[in-house]
């Protein structure tokens, strides 16, 4: 593993922690977008070009922007009134450490670590793109229509929520 991979991993982890702990929702959404971009860079560093580009296009280009729009269209600018940590955070931390320890123990005792890795199948991005644009064009278009409908539905819900929050006009 290269030094660049560890730098990308560290920046991705820091932005994920920032996405969970920042108090401003817009800052949280932007930190989440940076986390998605860091994951895409990690995939590209590991040689998974298709997964990296899909991560970049779908998550950074669509999901993160959708989250930012949803926050901006709704009441995302209101300051948080509660603290970041619950009074029972030590219990949550203990459960998380227990789960992590159990999973780490299972992975380290697994026989999978002692097997040789299978040969990596080579599927260049160009070949995958050709398959998507020839054989799988209908499911790809249906997915695009579904995502567009979800975005329009989110905007309509946000507009109705704003209308119900506004005070009624005064009769004078």
C-alpha positions as CSV (number, residue, x, y, z in Angstrom):
1,X,0.0,0.0,0.0
2,X,1.3,3.4,-0.9
3,X,1.6,6.5,1.2
4,X,-1.1,8.2,-0.9
5,X,-3.6,5.5,0.1
6,X,-3.0,6.1,3.8
7,X,-3.3,9.9,3.3
8,X,-6.6,9.4,1.4
9,X,-7.9,7.0,4.1
10,X,-7.0,9.4,6.9
11,X,-8.7,12.3,5.2
12,X,-11.8,10.2,4.5
13,X,-12.0,9.1,8.1
14,X,-11.6,12.7,9.3
15,X,-14.3,14.0,7.0
16,X,-16.6,11.2,8.1
17,X,-16.0,12.2,11.8
18,X,-16.7,15.8,10.8
19,X,-19.9,14.8,9.1
20,X,-21.1,13.2,12.3
21,X,-20.0,15.9,14.8
22,X,-20.5,19.2,13.1
23,X,-23.5,21.2,14.2
24,X,-24.3,23.0,11.0
25,X,-26.3,20.7,8.6
26,X,-24.8,22.2,5.5
27,X,-21.3,21.7,6.8
28,X,-22.3,18.1,7.7
29,X,-23.6,17.5,4.1
30,X,-20.4,18.9,2.6
31,X,-18.2,16.8,4.9
32,X,-20.3,13.8,3.8
33,X,-19.7,14.7,0.1
34,X,-16.0,14.9,0.9
35,X,-16.2,11.5,2.5
36,X,-17.8,10.0,-0.6
37,X,-15.1,11.6,-2.8
38,X,-12.4,10.1,-0.5
39,X,-13.9,6.7,-0.9
40,X,-13.9,7.1,-4.6
41,X,-10.2,8.1,-4.5
42,X,-9.5,5.0,-2.4
43,X,-11.2,2.7,-4.9
44,X,-9.2,4.3,-7.7
45,X,-6.0,3.8,-5.7
46,X,-6.9,0.1,-5.2
47,X,-7.4,-0.4,-8.9
48,X,-11.2,-0.6,-9.0
49,X,-11.8,2.0,-11.6
50,X,-15.4,1.2,-12.3
51,X,-16.4,1.2,-8.7
52,X,-14.4,4.4,-8.1
53,X,-16.1,6.2,-11.0
54,X,-19.5,5.0,-10.0
55,X,-18.9,6.2,-6.4
56,X,-17.9,9.6,-7.8
57,X,-20.8,9.9,-10.2
58,X,-23.6,8.4,-8.1
59,X,-22.7,9.4,-4.5
60,X,-20.7,12.6,-5.0
61,X,-22.6,13.8,-8.1
62,X,-26.1,12.8,-7.1
63,X,-26.7,11.7,-3.5
64,X,-24.5,14.4,-1.9
65,X,-26.0,17.1,-4.1
66,X,-29.5,15.8,-3.3
67,X,-28.7,16.0,0.4
68,X,-27.4,19.5,0.1
69,X,-30.6,20.6,-1.8
70,X,-32.8,18.9,0.7
71,X,-31.1,20.7,3.6
72,X,-31.3,24.0,1.8
73,X,-34.9,23.5,0.8
74,X,-36.0,22.5,4.3
75,X,-35.3,24.1,7.6
76,X,-31.6,23.1,7.5
77,X,-30.4,26.5,8.6
78,X,-31.8,26.3,12.1
79,X,-29.2,26.0,14.8
80,X,-29.1,22.7,16.8
81,X,-30.4,23.1,20.3
82,X,-29.2,19.8,21.7
83,X,-25.7,18.7,22.4
84,X,-23.8,16.4,20.1
85,X,-23.3,13.6,22.6
86,X,-26.0,11.9,24.5
87,X,-25.6,11.4,28.3
88,X,-25.4,7.7,27.6
89,X,-22.6,7.8,25.0
90,X,-20.2,5.6,27.1
91,X,-22.7,2.7,26.7
92,X,-22.8,3.2,23.0
93,X,-19.0,3.4,22.8
94,X,-18.7,0.1,24.8
95,X,-21.2,-1.6,22.5
96,X,-19.3,-0.4,19.4
97,X,-16.0,-1.6,20.9
98,X,-17.5,-5.0,21.7
99,X,-18.9,-5.4,18.2
100,X,-15.6,-4.3,16.7
101,X,-13.6,-6.7,18.9
102,X,-16.0,-9.6,18.1
103,X,-15.7,-8.9,14.3
104,X,-11.9,-8.5,14.5
105,X,-11.6,-11.8,16.4
106,X,-13.7,-13.6,13.9
107,X,-11.8,-12.2,11.0
108,X,-8.4,-13.0,12.5
109,X,-9.4,-16.6,13.3
110,X,-11.0,-17.2,9.9
111,X,-9.5,-19.6,7.4
112,X,-10.1,-17.2,4.6
113,X,-7.0,-15.2,5.6
114,X,-4.8,-18.3,5.0
115,X,-6.1,-19.0,1.4
116,X,-4.4,-17.7,-1.6
117,X,-6.3,-15.0,-3.4
118,X,-8.1,-15.9,-6.6
119,X,-7.0,-14.4,-9.9
120,X,-8.5,-10.9,-10.3
121,X,-10.9,-10.8,-13.2
122,X,-10.1,-7.9,-15.5
123,X,-13.1,-5.9,-16.6
124,X,-12.0,-2.5,-17.9
125,X,-14.3,0.5,-17.6
126,X,-14.8,0.7,-21.3
127,X,-16.1,-2.9,-21.5
128,X,-18.5,-2.3,-18.6
129,X,-19.7,1.0,-20.2
130,X,-20.3,-0.8,-23.5
131,X,-22.4,-3.5,-21.8
132,X,-24.4,-0.8,-19.9
133,X,-25.1,1.1,-23.1
134,X,-26.1,-1.9,-25.2
135,X,-27.5,-4.8,-23.2
136,X,-28.6,-3.0,-20.1
137,X,-29.8,0.3,-21.4
138,X,-33.5,-0.2,-20.3
139,X,-32.6,-0.9,-16.6
140,X,-30.2,2.1,-16.7
141,X,-32.9,4.4,-18.1
142,X,-35.5,3.1,-15.5
143,X,-33.0,3.9,-12.8
144,X,-32.5,7.4,-14.1
145,X,-36.3,8.0,-14.2
146,X,-36.7,6.6,-10.6
147,X,-34.0,8.9,-9.3
148,X,-35.5,11.9,-11.0
149,X,-38.9,11.0,-9.6
150,X,-37.4,10.8,-6.1
151,X,-35.8,14.2,-6.5
152,X,-39.1,15.7,-7.6
153,X,-40.9,14.1,-4.7
154,X,-38.4,15.5,-2.3
155,X,-38.8,19.0,-3.6
156,X,-42.6,18.7,-3.5
157,X,-42.5,17.5,0.1
158,X,-40.2,20.3,1.0
159,X,-42.4,22.8,-0.6
160,X,-45.5,21.5,1.2
161,X,-43.6,21.6,4.5
162,X,-42.6,25.2,4.0
163,X,-46.2,26.2,3.2
164,X,-47.6,24.6,6.3
165,X,-44.9,26.2,8.5
166,X,-45.6,29.7,7.3
167,X,-48.1,31.7,9.5
168,X,-51.5,32.4,8.0
169,X,-52.0,35.9,6.6
170,X,-53.5,38.4,9.1
171,X,-56.9,39.8,8.5
172,X,-56.9,43.5,9.0
